[in-house]
Amino acid sequence: MNRPPFSADCLLFTRIRIMLPFLTQMRLEEATQETVALTEKLLKGIENLSQLTEADIQIGVTPKEAVYQEDKITLYRFQPVVENPLPIPVLIVYALVNRPYMVDLQEGRSLVANLLKLGVDVYLIDWGYPSRGDRWLTLDDYINGYLNTCVDVIRQQRGLEKINLLGVCQGGTFSLCYSALYPEKVKNLIVMVAPVDFDQPQTLLNARGGCELGPEAVDVDLMVTALGNIPGDYLNLEFLTLKPLQLAYQKYLDMPEIMESEAKLLNFLRMEKWIFDSPDQAGEAYRQFMKDFYQGNKLIKGEVRIGDRRVDLKNVSMPVLNLYAEKDHLVAPASSLALGDYLENSDYTVQSFPVGHIGMYVSGKVQKDLPPAIAQWLEARQ
């Protein structure tokens, strides 16, 4: 009897038929093992969560004292840790939109603590939580009022003509405006992940998670009229829409891997606490910042007015250190780098770090490099 030739296809089919029961069994075993491992992680995570309390999620651990208070704001001085710190202190000016303890998130990942170790004398403005009665506060109140008063308090207490400013994110924009208005009070200016050119497509409200609608699509006047203060929850939603899959879903899908380790779980909870601890924004200040900076891009045009004074970046005559994040999804590097085009200043330094916006505060690698870069730059200009 003649048999048909044994083809390659026939051979492959035969092998698959022979191996199929074994492959099925292997997959079932792998799935069972993965399920058991995941269950063990979840049980360990639940155990870790059950043992934690609100007090365990400590944020802002570096010792400090309040040296001035006015309305909702508090000016803090952090306790020096070296015998002879640099003679000219640094005032950190944070954004209004989030709480400033991000720069002192936890031990081992604290910009403040690392600067103190390097001999930098550090002050910080806490803007507090605006209430309904603060809806009429303007940028004039924040910059010519609170910020200028805090600078004067430090100058008077320390017997100095000038101090150093370190402005972070929106606080960097405020610090630029202040330094242009009061150059006689600022010795050195450091801006970190600070927006300058607000017409860049990847700068916060211009991005909106892939949506092509820019900030001009927002009726700011209607929002402020209807709401008074702008809710912090609304601003949080703006941040989440920039990376919805990563910020709203993926990090929670990764929770079983995080929950198994108490240290990682605490790190995660600290970040969550900071992210959702968003103060409301004083309505009038929000109105001007949105319309003049985002919609009008007036800072680089020299058209911003704080009170009755015009902000001209050419008046920023002191040494400037511009620090930006190469992977920033909130403030495009191009937005920060634009600053160099509008300064008439020979002492202008730019330095980048290979992280995102939040990584500038919490990345372990950056915390090894960033504080020394700041301290050495300041020491050379004392």
Short mmCIF file of the C-alpha atoms (twelve columns), coordinates in Angstrom:
data_MODEL
# 
_entry.id   MODEL 
# 
loop_
_atom_site.group_PDB 
_atom_site.id 
_atom_site.type_symbol 
_atom_site.label_atom_id 
_atom_site.label_alt_id 
_atom_site.label_comp_id 
_atom_site.label_asym_id 
_atom_site.label_seq_id 
_atom_site.Cartn_x 
_atom_site.Cartn_y 
_atom_site.Cartn_z 
_atom_site.pdbx_PDB_model_num 
ATOM 1   C CA . MET A 1   0.000   0.000  0.000  1 
ATOM 2   C CA . ASN A 2   1.397   3.357  -1.030 1 
ATOM 3   C CA . ARG A 3   1.362   6.070  1.676  1 
ATOM 4   C CA . PRO A 4   1.317   9.802  0.804  1 
ATOM 5   C CA . PRO A 5   4.564   11.617 1.559  1 
ATOM 6   C CA . PHE A 6   4.834   12.903 5.178  1 
ATOM 7   C CA . SER A 7   4.713   16.708 4.684  1 
ATOM 8   C CA . ALA A 8   6.182   19.360 7.006  1 
ATOM 9   C CA . ASP A 9   2.657   20.602 7.786  1 
ATOM 10  C CA . CYS A 10  1.608   17.148 8.785  1 
ATOM 11  C CA . LEU A 11  4.653   16.802 11.008 1 
ATOM 12  C CA . LEU A 12  3.927   20.135 12.710 1 
ATOM 13  C CA . PHE A 13  0.289   19.169 13.296 1 
ATOM 14  C CA . THR A 14  1.347   15.844 14.781 1 
ATOM 15  C CA . ARG A 15  3.773   17.539 17.181 1 
ATOM 16  C CA . ILE A 16  1.166   20.038 18.286 1 
ATOM 17  C CA . ARG A 17  -1.368  17.238 18.890 1 
ATOM 18  C CA . ILE A 18  1.162   15.343 20.990 1 
ATOM 19  C CA . MET A 19  2.302   18.450 22.950 1 
ATOM 20  C CA . LEU A 20  -1.131  20.068 23.444 1 
ATOM 21  C CA . PRO A 21  -2.034  18.231 26.676 1 
ATOM 22  C CA . PHE A 22  1.359   19.119 28.145 1 
ATOM 23  C CA . LEU A 23  1.095   22.786 27.050 1 
ATOM 24  C CA . THR A 24  -2.397  23.060 28.504 1 
ATOM 25  C CA . GLN A 25  -1.215  21.544 31.758 1 
ATOM 26  C CA . MET A 26  1.766   23.968 31.871 1 
ATOM 27  C CA . ARG A 27  -0.484  26.964 31.312 1 
ATOM 28  C CA . LEU A 28  -2.880  25.845 34.027 1 
ATOM 29  C CA . GLU A 29  0.017   25.382 36.434 1 
ATOM 30  C CA . GLU A 30  1.464   28.814 35.557 1 
ATOM 31  C CA . ALA A 31  -1.934  30.472 35.970 1 
ATOM 32  C CA . THR A 32  -2.423  28.748 39.315 1 
ATOM 33  C CA . GLN A 33  1.021   29.803 40.515 1 
ATOM 34  C CA . GLU A 34  0.415   33.407 39.420 1 
ATOM 35  C CA . THR A 35  -2.964  33.446 41.176 1 
ATOM 36  C CA . VAL A 36  -1.459  32.085 44.382 1 
ATOM 37  C CA . ALA A 37  1.409   34.619 44.219 1 
ATOM 38  C CA . LEU A 38  -1.002  37.513 43.600 1 
ATOM 39  C CA . THR A 39  -3.227  36.392 46.469 1 
ATOM 40  C CA . GLU A 40  -0.238  36.246 48.808 1 
ATOM 41  C CA . LYS A 41  0.797   39.759 47.779 1 
ATOM 42  C CA . LEU A 42  -2.716  41.091 48.308 1 
ATOM 43  C CA . LEU A 43  -2.987  39.453 51.726 1 
ATOM 44  C CA . LYS A 44  0.382   40.886 52.751 1 
ATOM 45  C CA . GLY A 45  -0.662  44.280 51.371 1 
ATOM 46  C CA . ILE A 46  -3.942  44.219 53.302 1 
ATOM 47  C CA . GLU A 47  -1.998  43.325 56.431 1 
ATOM 48  C CA . ASN A 48  0.376   46.261 55.850 1 
ATOM 49  C CA . LEU A 49  -2.544  48.640 55.208 1 
ATOM 50  C CA . SER A 50  -4.391  47.508 58.326 1 
ATOM 51  C CA . GLN A 51  -1.384  48.363 60.484 1 
ATOM 52  C CA . LEU A 52  -0.951  51.895 59.107 1 
ATOM 53  C CA . THR A 53  -2.609  55.017 60.439 1 
ATOM 54  C CA . GLU A 54  -2.719  58.608 59.227 1 
ATOM 55  C CA . ALA A 55  0.106   59.430 61.625 1 
ATOM 56  C CA . ASP A 56  2.371   56.947 59.848 1 
ATOM 57  C CA . ILE A 57  2.140   58.910 56.588 1 
ATOM 58  C CA . GLN A 58  4.498   61.619 57.760 1 
ATOM 59  C CA . ILE A 59  5.277   64.438 55.348 1 
ATOM 60  C CA . GLY A 60  7.490   67.442 55.918 1 
ATOM 61  C CA . VAL A 61  9.753   65.816 58.472 1 
ATOM 62  C CA . THR A 62  12.555  68.407 58.674 1 
ATOM 63  C CA . PRO A 63  12.353  70.524 61.875 1 
ATOM 64  C CA . LYS A 64  11.265  74.116 61.256 1 
ATOM 65  C CA . GLU A 65  9.781   77.100 63.069 1 
ATOM 66  C CA . ALA A 66  7.286   79.729 62.008 1 
ATOM 67  C CA . VAL A 67  8.978   83.137 61.942 1 
ATOM 68  C CA . TYR A 68  6.113   85.164 60.445 1 
ATOM 69  C CA . GLN A 69  2.388   84.755 59.826 1 
ATOM 70  C CA . GLU A 70  -0.150  86.874 57.997 1 
ATOM 71  C CA . ASP A 71  -3.679  85.894 56.999 1 
ATOM 72  C CA . LYS A 72  -3.392  82.309 55.643 1 
ATOM 73  C CA . ILE A 73  0.347   82.369 54.917 1 
ATOM 74  C CA . THR A 74  3.204   81.210 57.144 1 
ATOM 75  C CA . LEU A 75  6.918   81.851 56.689 1 
ATOM 76  C CA . TYR A 76  9.058   79.013 58.032 1 
ATOM 77  C CA . ARG A 77  12.753  78.751 58.733 1 
ATOM 78  C CA . PHE A 78  14.218  75.238 58.749 1 
ATOM 79  C CA . GLN A 79  16.598  74.410 61.552 1 
ATOM 80  C CA . PRO A 80  20.214  74.613 60.299 1 
ATOM 81  C CA . VAL A 81  22.248  71.431 60.695 1 
ATOM 82  C CA . VAL A 82  25.757  72.788 60.100 1 
ATOM 83  C CA . GLU A 83  27.675  75.113 62.395 1 
ATOM 84  C CA . ASN A 84  28.294  77.894 59.879 1 
ATOM 85  C CA . PRO A 85  25.699  77.911 57.083 1 
ATOM 86  C CA . LEU A 86  26.086  80.162 54.059 1 
ATOM 87  C CA . PRO A 87  25.513  83.773 55.153 1 
ATOM 88  C CA . ILE A 88  22.758  84.569 52.648 1 
ATOM 89  C CA . PRO A 89  19.652  82.392 53.111 1 
ATOM 90  C CA . VAL A 90  17.383  80.926 50.426 1 
ATOM 91  C CA . LEU A 91  13.640  81.540 50.398 1 
ATOM 92  C CA . ILE A 92  11.714  78.764 48.618 1 
ATOM 93  C CA . VAL A 93  8.655   80.074 46.783 1 
ATOM 94  C CA . TYR A 94  6.331   77.213 45.887 1 
ATOM 95  C CA . ALA A 95  3.294   77.122 43.610 1 
ATOM 96  C CA . LEU A 96  -0.177  77.992 44.855 1 
ATOM 97  C CA . VAL A 97  -1.698  74.870 43.347 1 
ATOM 98  C CA . ASN A 98  -0.140  72.221 45.624 1 
ATOM 99  C CA . ARG A 99  1.252   72.028 49.116 1 
ATOM 100 C CA . PRO A 100 4.926   72.969 49.495 1 
ATOM 101 C CA . TYR A 101 5.897   69.937 51.583 1 
ATOM 102 C CA . MET A 102 6.797   68.211 48.298 1 
ATOM 103 C CA . VAL A 103 10.248  69.775 48.722 1 
ATOM 104 C CA . ASP A 104 10.473  68.012 52.107 1 
ATOM 105 C CA . LEU A 105 8.475   64.872 51.324 1 
ATOM 106 C CA . GLN A 106 10.285  62.325 53.474 1 
ATOM 107 C CA . GLU A 107 13.611  61.491 55.027 1 
ATOM 108 C CA . GLY A 108 16.099  60.542 52.319 1 
ATOM 109 C CA . ARG A 109 14.099  62.283 49.598 1 
ATOM 110 C CA . SER A 110 13.991  65.873 50.803 1 
ATOM 111 C CA . LEU A 111 15.407  68.780 48.836 1 
ATOM 112 C CA . VAL A 112 15.253  70.898 51.985 1 
ATOM 113 C CA . ALA A 113 17.105  68.386 54.180 1 
ATOM 114 C CA . ASN A 114 19.806  67.873 51.574 1 
ATOM 115 C CA . LEU A 115 20.326  71.620 51.147 1 
ATOM 116 C CA . LEU A 116 20.617  72.032 54.913 1 
ATOM 117 C CA . LYS A 117 23.314  69.347 55.046 1 
ATOM 118 C CA . LEU A 118 25.267  71.299 52.440 1 
ATOM 119 C CA . GLY A 119 25.165  74.467 54.529 1 
ATOM 120 C CA . VAL A 120 22.280  76.297 52.865 1 
ATOM 121 C CA . ASP A 121 20.048  78.295 55.226 1 
ATOM 122 C CA . VAL A 122 16.490  77.579 54.047 1 
ATOM 123 C CA . TYR A 123 13.200  79.472 54.461 1 
ATOM 124 C CA . LEU A 124 9.842   78.485 52.924 1 
ATOM 125 C CA . ILE A 125 6.522   80.221 52.279 1 
ATOM 126 C CA . ASP A 126 3.425   78.120 52.993 1 
ATOM 127 C CA . TRP A 127 0.546   79.851 51.174 1 
ATOM 128 C CA . GLY A 128 -2.062  77.981 53.235 1 
ATOM 129 C CA . TYR A 129 -5.625  77.184 52.163 1 
ATOM 130 C CA . PRO A 130 -7.620  80.112 50.745 1 
ATOM 131 C CA . SER A 131 -11.188 80.327 52.058 1 
ATOM 132 C CA . ARG A 132 -14.267 81.935 50.497 1 
ATOM 133 C CA . GLY A 133 -13.216 85.257 51.976 1 
ATOM 134 C CA . ASP A 134 -9.972  85.152 49.975 1 
ATOM 135 C CA . ARG A 135 -11.573 85.020 46.531 1 
ATOM 136 C CA . TRP A 136 -10.622 88.660 45.885 1 
ATOM 137 C CA . LEU A 137 -6.887  88.139 46.482 1 
ATOM 138 C CA . THR A 138 -4.907  89.124 43.368 1 
ATOM 139 C CA . LEU A 139 -1.393  88.492 42.104 1 
ATOM 140 C CA . ASP A 140 -0.651  91.947 43.477 1 
ATOM 141 C CA . ASP A 141 -1.565  90.645 46.944 1 
ATOM 142 C CA . TYR A 142 0.576   87.541 46.538 1 
ATOM 143 C CA . ILE A 143 3.679   89.111 44.955 1 
ATOM 144 C CA . ASN A 144 3.763   92.765 46.019 1 
ATOM 145 C CA . GLY A 145 2.083   91.824 49.285 1 
ATOM 146 C CA . TYR A 146 2.852   88.473 50.912 1 
ATOM 147 C CA . LEU A 147 6.031   87.576 49.021 1 
ATOM 148 C CA . ASN A 148 7.545   91.024 49.395 1 
ATOM 149 C CA . THR A 149 6.698   91.080 53.098 1 
ATOM 150 C CA . CYS A 150 8.339   87.670 53.647 1 
ATOM 151 C CA . VAL A 151 11.486  88.857 51.860 1 
ATOM 152 C CA . ASP A 152 11.559  91.983 54.036 1 
ATOM 153 C CA . VAL A 153 11.060  89.953 57.225 1 
ATOM 154 C CA . ILE A 154 14.090  87.792 56.402 1 
ATOM 155 C CA . ARG A 155 16.165  90.826 55.412 1 
ATOM 156 C CA . GLN A 156 15.328  92.620 58.637 1 
ATOM 157 C CA . GLN A 157 15.806  89.595 60.907 1 
ATOM 158 C CA . ARG A 158 19.138  88.741 59.316 1 
ATOM 159 C CA . GLY A 159 20.409  92.284 58.715 1 
ATOM 160 C CA . LEU A 160 20.754  91.753 54.952 1 
ATOM 161 C CA . GLU A 161 20.099  93.933 51.930 1 
ATOM 162 C CA . LYS A 162 19.442  90.963 49.661 1 
ATOM 163 C CA . ILE A 163 18.468  87.300 49.934 1 
ATOM 164 C CA . ASN A 164 18.360  84.347 47.530 1 
ATOM 165 C CA . LEU A 165 15.126  83.095 45.957 1 
ATOM 166 C CA . LEU A 166 14.354  79.555 44.806 1 
ATOM 167 C CA . GLY A 167 11.073  79.498 42.875 1 
ATOM 168 C CA . VAL A 168 9.444   76.162 42.045 1 
ATOM 169 C CA . CYS A 169 6.982   75.672 39.154 1 
ATOM 170 C CA . GLN A 170 4.403   78.506 39.367 1 
ATOM 171 C CA . GLY A 171 6.472   79.791 42.287 1 
ATOM 172 C CA . GLY A 172 9.346   80.156 39.817 1 
ATOM 173 C CA . THR A 173 7.169   82.387 37.654 1 
ATOM 174 C CA . PHE A 174 6.256   84.416 40.745 1 
ATOM 175 C CA . SER A 175 9.949   84.666 41.666 1 
ATOM 176 C CA . LEU A 176 10.816  85.937 38.180 1 
ATOM 177 C CA . CYS A 177 8.142   88.600 38.456 1 
ATOM 178 C CA . TYR A 178 9.335   89.571 41.936 1 
ATOM 179 C CA . SER A 179 12.989  89.715 40.892 1 
ATOM 180 C CA . ALA A 180 12.078  91.953 37.957 1 
ATOM 181 C CA . LEU A 181 10.139  94.283 40.270 1 
ATOM 182 C CA . TYR A 182 12.574  94.236 43.235 1 
ATOM 183 C CA . PRO A 183 16.054  93.452 41.857 1 
ATOM 184 C CA . GLU A 184 17.594  95.397 44.736 1 
ATOM 185 C CA . LYS A 185 16.336  92.747 47.204 1 
ATOM 186 C CA . VAL A 186 17.423  89.572 45.381 1 
ATOM 187 C CA . LYS A 187 21.045  88.417 45.501 1 
ATOM 188 C CA . ASN A 188 20.660  85.244 43.387 1 
ATOM 189 C CA . LEU A 189 17.640  83.718 41.671 1 
ATOM 190 C CA . ILE A 190 17.040  80.001 41.114 1 
ATOM 191 C CA . VAL A 191 14.016  78.844 39.119 1 
ATOM 192 C CA . MET A 192 13.110  75.172 38.983 1 
ATOM 193 C CA . VAL A 193 10.689  73.584 36.452 1 
ATOM 194 C CA . ALA A 194 9.253   77.064 35.991 1 
ATOM 195 C CA . PRO A 195 7.036   78.007 33.017 1 
ATOM 196 C CA . VAL A 196 8.183   81.131 31.174 1 
ATOM 197 C CA . ASP A 197 6.889   80.833 27.608 1 
ATOM 198 C CA . PHE A 198 3.283   79.699 28.145 1 
ATOM 199 C CA . ASP A 199 2.593   79.153 24.461 1 
ATOM 200 C CA . GLN A 200 4.425   75.806 24.372 1 
ATOM 201 C CA . PRO A 201 2.089   72.903 23.462 1 
ATOM 202 C CA . GLN A 202 3.208   70.628 26.322 1 
ATOM 203 C CA . THR A 203 2.821   73.209 29.088 1 
ATOM 204 C CA . LEU A 204 0.102   72.048 31.482 1 
ATOM 205 C CA . LEU A 205 -3.195  73.600 30.360 1 
ATOM 206 C CA . ASN A 206 -2.091  73.579 26.721 1 
ATOM 207 C CA . ALA A 207 -1.803  69.776 26.714 1 
ATOM 208 C CA . ARG A 208 -5.024  68.395 28.243 1 
ATOM 209 C CA . GLY A 209 -4.358  64.724 27.644 1 
ATOM 210 C CA . GLY A 210 -4.098  64.877 23.869 1 
ATOM 211 C CA . CYS A 211 -7.011  67.287 23.416 1 
ATOM 212 C CA . GLU A 212 -6.145  70.123 21.073 1 
ATOM 213 C CA . LEU A 213 -8.160  72.684 23.005 1 
ATOM 214 C CA . GLY A 214 -5.817  75.263 24.504 1 
ATOM 215 C CA . PRO A 215 -6.325  77.497 27.549 1 
ATOM 216 C CA . GLU A 216 -8.249  79.991 25.441 1 
ATOM 217 C CA . ALA A 217 -11.102 77.448 25.349 1 
ATOM 218 C CA . VAL A 218 -11.662 78.025 29.082 1 
ATOM 219 C CA . ASP A 219 -14.013 80.863 29.960 1 
ATOM 220 C CA . VAL A 220 -12.061 81.995 33.005 1 
ATOM 221 C CA . ASP A 221 -14.330 84.935 33.759 1 
ATOM 222 C CA . LEU A 222 -17.385 82.670 33.840 1 
ATOM 223 C CA . MET A 223 -15.590 80.171 36.098 1 
ATOM 224 C CA . VAL A 224 -14.559 82.796 38.632 1 
ATOM 225 C CA . THR A 225 -17.982 84.475 38.567 1 
ATOM 226 C CA . ALA A 226 -19.741 81.157 39.108 1 
ATOM 227 C CA . LEU A 227 -17.364 79.521 41.590 1 
ATOM 228 C CA . GLY A 228 -15.502 82.324 43.365 1 
ATOM 229 C CA . ASN A 229 -12.444 80.296 44.335 1 
ATOM 230 C CA . ILE A 230 -11.398 77.584 41.882 1 
ATOM 231 C CA . PRO A 231 -11.701 74.143 43.540 1 
ATOM 232 C CA . GLY A 232 -8.524  72.164 44.031 1 
ATOM 233 C CA . ASP A 233 -10.381 69.059 42.774 1 
ATOM 234 C CA . TYR A 234 -10.885 70.742 39.402 1 
ATOM 235 C CA . LEU A 235 -7.164  71.438 39.105 1 
ATOM 236 C CA . ASN A 236 -6.387  67.840 40.077 1 
ATOM 237 C CA . LEU A 237 -8.610  66.688 37.223 1 
ATOM 238 C CA . GLU A 238 -6.588  68.901 34.867 1 
ATOM 239 C CA . PHE A 239 -3.388  67.173 35.961 1 
ATOM 240 C CA . LEU A 240 -4.888  63.689 35.570 1 
ATOM 241 C CA . THR A 241 -6.073  64.348 32.017 1 
ATOM 242 C CA . LEU A 242 -2.479  64.918 30.898 1 
ATOM 243 C CA . LYS A 243 -1.638  61.229 31.444 1 
ATOM 244 C CA . PRO A 244 -4.973  59.553 32.208 1 
ATOM 245 C CA . LEU A 245 -3.854  55.932 31.798 1 
ATOM 246 C CA . GLN A 246 -0.689  56.320 33.851 1 
ATOM 247 C CA . LEU A 247 -2.023  58.666 36.540 1 
ATOM 248 C CA . ALA A 248 -5.589  57.379 36.912 1 
ATOM 249 C CA . TYR A 249 -5.329  53.637 36.209 1 
ATOM 250 C CA . GLN A 250 -1.870  52.136 35.893 1 
ATOM 251 C CA . LYS A 251 -0.575  53.174 39.302 1 
ATOM 252 C CA . TYR A 252 -3.543  51.450 40.970 1 
ATOM 253 C CA . LEU A 253 -3.108  48.329 38.837 1 
ATOM 254 C CA . ASP A 254 0.456   48.211 40.162 1 
ATOM 255 C CA . MET A 255 -0.777  48.335 43.758 1 
ATOM 256 C CA . PRO A 256 -0.282  44.607 44.550 1 
ATOM 257 C CA . GLU A 257 3.441   44.967 43.820 1 
ATOM 258 C CA . ILE A 258 3.601   48.090 45.994 1 
ATOM 259 C CA . MET A 259 1.472   46.891 48.913 1 
ATOM 260 C CA . GLU A 260 3.687   43.910 49.622 1 
ATOM 261 C CA . SER A 261 6.453   46.230 50.855 1 
ATOM 262 C CA . GLU A 262 5.574   48.526 53.754 1 
ATOM 263 C CA . ALA A 263 8.260   51.046 52.703 1 
ATOM 264 C CA . LYS A 264 6.980   51.201 49.113 1 
ATOM 265 C CA . LEU A 265 3.409   51.424 50.350 1 
ATOM 266 C CA . LEU A 266 4.257   54.382 52.578 1 
ATOM 267 C CA . ASN A 267 6.025   56.107 49.669 1 
ATOM 268 C CA . PHE A 268 2.927   55.596 47.522 1 
ATOM 269 C CA . LEU A 269 0.581   56.919 50.216 1 
ATOM 270 C CA . ARG A 270 2.757   59.985 50.782 1 
ATOM 271 C CA . MET A 271 2.549   60.829 47.087 1 
ATOM 272 C CA . GLU A 272 -1.208  60.231 47.033 1 
ATOM 273 C CA . LYS A 273 -1.638  62.489 50.050 1 
ATOM 274 C CA . TRP A 274 0.314   65.276 48.362 1 
ATOM 275 C CA . ILE A 275 -1.453  64.882 45.004 1 
ATOM 276 C CA . PHE A 276 -4.928  65.170 46.494 1 
ATOM 277 C CA . ASP A 277 -4.040  67.807 49.081 1 
ATOM 278 C CA . SER A 278 -4.758  70.644 46.659 1 
ATOM 279 C CA . PRO A 279 -5.848  74.015 48.037 1 
ATOM 280 C CA . ASP A 280 -8.551  75.981 46.276 1 
ATOM 281 C CA . GLN A 281 -7.249  78.903 44.236 1 
ATOM 282 C CA . ALA A 282 -8.184  82.486 45.088 1 
ATOM 283 C CA . GLY A 283 -10.518 83.458 42.248 1 
ATOM 284 C CA . GLU A 284 -9.004  86.784 41.199 1 
ATOM 285 C CA . ALA A 285 -5.423  85.520 41.332 1 
ATOM 286 C CA . TYR A 286 -6.435  82.503 39.227 1 
ATOM 287 C CA . ARG A 287 -8.220  84.779 36.756 1 
ATOM 288 C CA . GLN A 288 -5.150  86.955 36.184 1 
ATOM 289 C CA . PHE A 289 -2.693  84.058 36.032 1 
ATOM 290 C CA . MET A 290 -4.786  82.217 33.463 1 
ATOM 291 C CA . LYS A 291 -5.605  85.240 31.307 1 
ATOM 292 C CA . ASP A 292 -2.266  87.076 31.428 1 
ATOM 293 C CA . PHE A 293 0.153   84.136 31.500 1 
ATOM 294 C CA . TYR A 294 -1.563  81.198 29.798 1 
ATOM 295 C CA . GLN A 295 -3.983  82.886 27.426 1 
ATOM 296 C CA . GLY A 296 -2.043  86.102 26.741 1 
ATOM 297 C CA . ASN A 297 1.528   84.798 27.201 1 
ATOM 298 C CA . LYS A 298 2.293   88.299 28.450 1 
ATOM 299 C CA . LEU A 299 5.330   87.482 30.600 1 
ATOM 300 C CA . ILE A 300 7.732   87.181 27.651 1 
ATOM 301 C CA . LYS A 301 6.041   90.148 25.953 1 
ATOM 302 C CA . GLY A 302 6.721   92.439 28.912 1 
ATOM 303 C CA . GLU A 303 2.992   93.121 29.318 1 
ATOM 304 C CA . VAL A 304 2.251   91.574 32.722 1 
ATOM 305 C CA . ARG A 305 1.278   94.121 35.350 1 
ATOM 306 C CA . ILE A 306 1.423   93.270 39.053 1 
ATOM 307 C CA . GLY A 307 -0.571  95.996 40.739 1 
ATOM 308 C CA . ASP A 308 0.441   99.197 38.981 1 
ATOM 309 C CA . ARG A 309 3.929   97.964 38.004 1 
ATOM 310 C CA . ARG A 310 4.977   96.307 34.728 1 
ATOM 311 C CA . VAL A 311 7.117   93.155 34.809 1 
ATOM 312 C CA . ASP A 312 10.126  93.433 32.493 1 
ATOM 313 C CA . LEU A 313 12.393  90.360 32.507 1 
ATOM 314 C CA . LYS A 314 15.280  92.580 31.402 1 
ATOM 315 C CA . ASN A 315 15.307  93.917 34.958 1 
ATOM 316 C CA . VAL A 316 16.297  90.485 36.284 1 
ATOM 317 C CA . SER A 317 19.907  91.571 36.690 1 
ATOM 318 C CA . MET A 318 21.096  89.159 39.396 1 
ATOM 319 C CA . PRO A 319 22.726  85.755 38.654 1 
ATOM 320 C CA . VAL A 320 20.114  83.197 37.530 1 
ATOM 321 C CA . LEU A 321 20.197  79.393 37.713 1 
ATOM 322 C CA . ASN A 322 17.530  77.735 35.570 1 
ATOM 323 C CA . LEU A 323 16.831  74.078 36.471 1 
ATOM 324 C CA . TYR A 324 14.493  72.004 34.329 1 
ATOM 325 C CA . ALA A 325 13.345  68.404 33.893 1 
ATOM 326 C CA . GLU A 326 14.014  66.800 30.527 1 
ATOM 327 C CA . LYS A 327 10.881  64.593 30.700 1 
ATOM 328 C CA . ASP A 328 8.551   67.187 32.205 1 
ATOM 329 C CA . HIS A 329 4.899   66.619 31.188 1 
ATOM 330 C CA . LEU A 330 3.592   69.690 33.049 1 
ATOM 331 C CA . VAL A 331 6.117   72.363 32.092 1 
ATOM 332 C CA . ALA A 332 7.728   71.715 28.726 1 
ATOM 333 C CA . PRO A 333 11.526  72.098 28.767 1 
ATOM 334 C CA . ALA A 334 11.170  74.616 25.924 1 
ATOM 335 C CA . SER A 335 8.942   76.744 28.154 1 
ATOM 336 C CA . SER A 336 11.625  76.939 30.849 1 
ATOM 337 C CA . LEU A 337 14.533  77.313 28.414 1 
ATOM 338 C CA . ALA A 338 12.862  80.327 26.800 1 
ATOM 339 C CA . LEU A 339 13.989  82.388 29.797 1 
ATOM 340 C CA . GLY A 340 17.472  82.778 28.324 1 
ATOM 341 C CA . ASP A 341 16.022  84.640 25.332 1 
ATOM 342 C CA . TYR A 342 14.568  87.402 27.492 1 
ATOM 343 C CA . LEU A 343 17.313  88.108 30.028 1 
ATOM 344 C CA . GLU A 344 20.066  90.669 29.586 1 
ATOM 345 C CA . ASN A 345 22.261  88.915 32.087 1 
ATOM 346 C CA . SER A 346 25.777  87.567 31.614 1 
ATOM 347 C CA . ASP A 347 25.558  85.265 34.667 1 
ATOM 348 C CA . TYR A 348 22.916  82.828 33.470 1 
ATOM 349 C CA . THR A 349 23.282  79.080 34.052 1 
ATOM 350 C CA . VAL A 350 21.080  76.252 32.778 1 
ATOM 351 C CA . GLN A 351 21.115  72.692 34.078 1 
ATOM 352 C CA . SER A 352 18.808  69.782 33.244 1 
ATOM 353 C CA . PHE A 353 17.978  66.481 34.916 1 
ATOM 354 C CA . PRO A 354 16.716  63.315 33.147 1 
ATOM 355 C CA . VAL A 355 13.420  63.047 35.032 1 
ATOM 356 C CA . GLY A 356 9.845   64.285 34.933 1 
ATOM 357 C CA . HIS A 357 8.273   67.183 36.802 1 
ATOM 358 C CA . ILE A 358 7.682   65.286 40.053 1 
ATOM 359 C CA . GLY A 359 10.993  63.474 39.742 1 
ATOM 360 C CA . MET A 360 12.777  66.762 40.426 1 
ATOM 361 C CA . TYR A 361 11.530  66.494 44.015 1 
ATOM 362 C CA . VAL A 362 11.443  62.780 44.765 1 
ATOM 363 C CA . SER A 363 13.905  60.978 42.491 1 
ATOM 364 C CA . GLY A 364 16.673  59.437 44.577 1 
ATOM 365 C CA . LYS A 365 19.247  60.019 41.828 1 
ATOM 366 C CA . VAL A 366 18.268  63.660 41.399 1 
ATOM 367 C CA . GLN A 367 18.470  64.197 45.146 1 
ATOM 368 C CA . LYS A 368 22.112  63.157 44.933 1 
ATOM 369 C CA . ASP A 369 22.860  65.665 42.168 1 
ATOM 370 C CA . LEU A 370 20.412  68.571 42.466 1 
ATOM 371 C CA . PRO A 371 21.133  69.880 46.007 1 
ATOM 372 C CA . PRO A 372 24.929  69.951 45.419 1 
ATOM 373 C CA . ALA A 373 24.372  71.774 42.116 1 
ATOM 374 C CA . ILE A 374 22.324  74.439 43.935 1 
ATOM 375 C CA . ALA A 375 24.667  74.714 46.920 1 
ATOM 376 C CA . GLN A 376 27.821  74.973 44.802 1 
ATOM 377 C CA . TRP A 377 26.251  77.547 42.503 1 
ATOM 378 C CA . LEU A 378 25.188  79.664 45.486 1 
ATOM 379 C CA . GLU A 379 28.508  79.313 47.301 1 
ATOM 380 C CA . ALA A 380 30.347  80.603 44.245 1 
ATOM 381 C CA . ARG A 381 28.156  83.729 44.337 1 
ATOM 382 C CA . GLN A 382 28.046  84.547 48.056 1 
# 
